[in-house]
Amino acid sequence: MIAPSRTHLVVIPSYNTGPKVYETVRDARRQWAPVWVVVDGSDDGTAEGLQRMAAQDPQLKVMVLPVNAGRGAPCSRAWRRRGRPASRMRWRWTPTASTPPT
């Protein structure tokens, strides 16, 4: 894995993406740190799998919204939860968890 950026952050919104989200997150982490995933009310079990991945990777953060709140909600949630160092970061947002970052 790579050293964490002090200036940029990748945010991946996820809603019922199934196993594809794990591949997307692994690919993103091979290329970037930190990576945040916002699970937008998914009921497919991926939130739990992502939380297990995050427990093993300090540069992966997973936030889980209790209900699906629409396409913009994950980014809004990440922005509100960004924390002190991330408040000065630029963002790289993937359209969905099934679309790997470029």
C-alpha positions in Angstrom: 0.0 0.0 0.0 1.1 3.6 -0.5 1.8 6.4 1.9 -1.3 8.6 2.7 -1.8 11.8 0.9 -2.0 15.0 3.0 -3.9 16.9 0.3 -6.3 14.5 -1.4 -8.9 11.9 -0.5 -10.9 9.3 -2.4 -14.5 8.9 -1.5 -16.4 5.9 -2.9 -20.2 5.9 -2.5 -21.8 2.4 -2.3 -25.4 1.2 -2.6 -26.1 -2.5 -3.0 -23.0 -3.0 -5.2 -22.4 -6.6 -4.1 -18.9 -8.1 -4.2 -17.7 -5.6 -6.9 -17.3 -3.0 -4.1 -14.5 -5.1 -2.5 -12.6 -5.1 -5.8 -13.1 -1.4 -6.3 -11.9 -0.6 -2.8 -8.8 -2.9 -3.1 -7.9 -1.3 -6.5 -8.4 2.2 -5.0 -6.2 1.4 -2.0 -3.4 0.1 -4.3 -3.4 3.5 -5.9 -4.3 5.9 -3.1 -4.6 6.6 0.6 -6.8 7.5 2.3 -9.9 6.0 0.9 -13.3 6.5 2.4 -16.4 4.4 1.5 -19.9 5.6 2.4 -22.4 2.8 2.3 -25.7 4.4 1.5 -28.3 2.2 3.2 -27.2 -1.0 1.5 -29.0 -4.2 2.6 -26.7 -6.6 0.6 -24.2 -7.3 3.5 -21.4 -5.3 2.0 -21.2 -2.8 4.9 -20.1 -5.6 7.2 -17.5 -6.8 4.7 -16.2 -3.3 4.2 -16.0 -2.8 7.9 -13.9 -6.0 8.2 -11.6 -4.6 5.5 -11.3 -1.3 7.3 -10.4 -3.0 10.6 -7.2 -4.3 8.8 -6.4 -1.1 7.0 -5.9 2.2 8.8 -6.1 4.2 5.6 -9.6 2.8 4.8 -12.6 4.4 6.5 -16.2 3.1 6.2 -19.2 5.1 7.1 -22.7 3.5 7.0 -25.9 5.4 6.4 -28.9 3.6 7.9 -31.2 4.2 4.9 -30.6 5.0 1.3 -30.5 8.8 1.0 -29.8 9.2 -2.7 -26.7 9.8 -4.8 -25.4 13.0 -3.2 -25.8 11.8 0.4 -22.6 9.8 0.6 -20.5 12.8 -0.4 -22.4 15.1 2.0 -21.8 12.6 4.8 -18.1 12.3 4.1 -17.7 16.1 3.9 -19.4 16.5 7.3 -17.3 13.7 8.8 -14.1 14.7 7.3 -12.2 15.4 10.5 -9.4 17.8 11.1 -6.7 16.8 8.7 -9.2 15.9 6.0 -10.9 19.3 6.2 -8.0 20.8 4.1 -8.0 17.9 1.6 -9.1 17.9 -2.0 -11.5 15.1 -3.0 -11.6 12.5 -5.7 -15.0 11.0 -6.0 -15.9 7.9 -8.0 -19.4 7.9 -9.5 -20.3 4.6 -7.9 -18.5 1.7 -6.1 -18.8 -0.4 -9.3 -16.7 2.2 -11.2 -13.0 1.9 -10.4 -11.1 5.1 -9.9 -9.0 6.3 -12.9 
